[in-house]
Amino acid sequence: SYYSFPQCEGFNESPLRRGMRPTFHHLLELSRLEDNYNLERIDAVGHNVQIYVGAEKNARRNAAQTVFVRGITHTPGITSVPGARRTLLQGLDELERAQSNAKVTTQSSSRIYIHSLSEVEGSSPEQVAKEFDVVVDKLKSRLAQRLLKLNVDEIEAKVRVKSVD
């Protein structure tokens, strides 16, 4: 098990980082979530996935609950339809399991964030973004029923593009 005592938290143990490799917090962009949401971590099955339930900090009252599935993948090909489909299905499976947790309400919205650590080669960032938009549009139509059932509002993917210098 991993324990983190970050300086930014006065060297106190961070429960949101517990059991997580030190670099995961940065790779999953959790500080961005912590700035805007009151988060509580719930169990995930995958080793490279974290699930959080949160409500906006600045909401006036009865803030809507959001379920965040944050994952890291080392598998190449996330920018292709089969690769993106496989990765998205894994995220949806985690989200489905999270929906059965008593802390998650049926009205909660859901957001999926995937960080691909393998580099995409031979394309500019603009080309990758354009091609990935096409891939996501295809997946949205194929998985529409499941995305609606799980109240998925946002799917965010971060990929590394090898420079062509």
N, C-alpha and C positions, 0 to 999 in steps of 0.2 A: 504494500500500500504506500502511496505517496502523500506526504503532508507538505504544505507550502506555508511559509511565513514571510510574505512579501513586505518590503519596506513601506510601500504605499499604504499598507494597513497597519503600520506601527509594529511590524514584526509579530503580529498576532496571526494565529492559524486561520486560514481562509477556508470555510466549509464548502464554498462553491468549487474550490480547486482540489478538494480532498480526493485521493485516489487517481489523480490525473497527472500525467507526465508534465513537468514544468513548462514545456513549450506549448502545450495544448491551449492554455489560456490565451496566448497571443494568436495562435493559428485559428482558433475558433472565434476570435474577436469578441471575447466575453466582456472586456472592459467597456465596450460600446453598449452592450446590453445592461451592464451594471449601472452605468450612468443614467439610463432612462427607465429602468424597470426594477421593482422589488422582486427579486428572483428566489425561487426555491428549486433545488435540484431534485429530480426524481430518477429512479433507476432506469437504466438502459441495458439492453442485451448486448449490443455490439461493443467491442473494445475501443473503437475509435469514434464513438458517438456519445454525446451528452444531451440530456433532455432537461429543460427548465420550464417551470410554470411561473408566470410573472404578470404583474399588473403595472401599468404606467405610474411612475412616481408623481408626476404633475397633474394627474387626473383630479377633477374636482371632487367627485364622489362616485362610489360604485364603479370603479375602474374595470373595464372589460378585461377578462383574463385571456392571456395568450400563451400557447404552448410553443416552445422553441426547440426544434431538433437541430443540433449543431454537429456536423460530422467532418471527418478527415478521410480522404481516400488516397491510396498510393497507386491505384489501378489506372493505367493509361487508358485513353479513349473516352474520357467523359464528354468530349465535345462531339462525339458521334451519337447517332440515335441509339444503337444497342448499349453503348457504355453509359450514356446519360440515363437511359431507361433502367438499367440494372441498379445504378446508384440511387436514382429517385425511388425506385421500388423498395430498396432497403430503408430509405428514409421514411417512406410511407408505412412500412411494416413497424418501424420503431414508434411512429406517431400513433398507429392503431393500438399498439400495446400501451402506450402512455394514456390513451383515452380511457382505458379500463382502470386507471388509477383513481382512487377516491378523491384526490386533490384536484382533479381536472373536471371542470363542469362541461355539460353538453353544449353550452353556448360558446365555449372558448374558441377563439380563432387560432390558426396554426401557421407557423413560419418554419421553413426549412432552409438551412444554410449548409453548403458543402464546399469544403476547401480541398481542391485537388493538388497534391504535392508533385505529381509527375508533370514534366514540362511538355508543352505543346511546341513542336518544331515546324519550321518551314512556313509560318504564317505570321502576319503582323497582328497586333492586338485588335485592330479594327476588323480584320478578316475573321478572326476567331469569334469576336462578338457578333458579327453579322451571321456567320454560320451557326452559332449557338442559338441565336434567336429563331432560326428556322427549325432547329432540333427541338427547342422548347415548345414551339407552336405545334409541332407534330405530337409531342408527348402530351400536351394539354388536351388535345382532342382525343387521344387514345385513352387517357386516364381521367377524363373529365368527371365521371361518376364518383370515382374514389376520391378525387381532389375535393369535390363538393361535399361528399359525405364527411370528410375529415376537416372541413372548414379551412382549407389551405388558402391563405391570402397571398402569400409571398414565397417564392422560391428564389434563392440567391446562390449563385455558384461563383467561386473565385478560382481562377486557373492561372498557372504560371506559363508565360510565353517566353520561349528562348529567343533572345535577340538574334537578328540575322546579320549582324555586323561582319 
